[in-house]
């Protein structure tokens, strides 16, 4: 990384502390430039790079890499960072910024750069990150890996389920994704839509019953299992009974499921 770019990134990261900064490095002719972007995440834990800012950067030059900061922790990528890097198909750079007790101001502590390597988050045991590694992200990955069915992604704002004026994302989109409601007993691959600590139907999981996962066949079996990813836990398999059945609002089946 060129010295003037590294200096610009560090300046941005320190200025935005304790919020994560983000930006892109672009190529303009034979030169490179760091372009700061807005972090539009609605919390101070993660980052979500503004789509408008990214598009504006693309108008300036070719986007070469994504940059963001980590706050009061090391610069090594989280699981969400690795997955997002794969989705972008370009290198990522992370700068760690901390402010320890007794420090008058934050400072850069560490750098880490990485590239796409084909990484995939496991279906069971993945970290939670809303917008990608969340309950709907798990459903999409399950269908792609276990059933060879691709279902569309949908934009979902942080904490949409807490807003009275927000749409019912699951209920309004399941038919667009190729699903239809069923009234019989759940079968392998059926999606269970639930109302999880919310007034909205805000959570989904996949019924896998007594079957094993092709991509994680070494896991112990869970009877009558539901695969899901409740915030903020790791994705898991639970017995589909009791509480999870009580909060179920609908079971839907994909039109291409066998």
Secondary structure, DSSP 8 states (H G I E B T S, - for coil): --HHHHHHHHHHHHHHTTS--EEEEEEETTEEEEEEE-B--SSSSS--B-HHHHHHHHHHSEEEEEEEEEESS-SS--HHHHHHHHHHTSEEEEEEEE--TT-SS-EEEEEEEE--------SSS---BTTTBSHHHHHHHHHHHHS----------TTGGG-TTS--HHHHHTTTTTEEEE-S---TT-EEEE--SSSS--EEEEEEET---GGGTTS---TTEEEE--TTS--EEEESSHHHHHTEEEEEEETT--
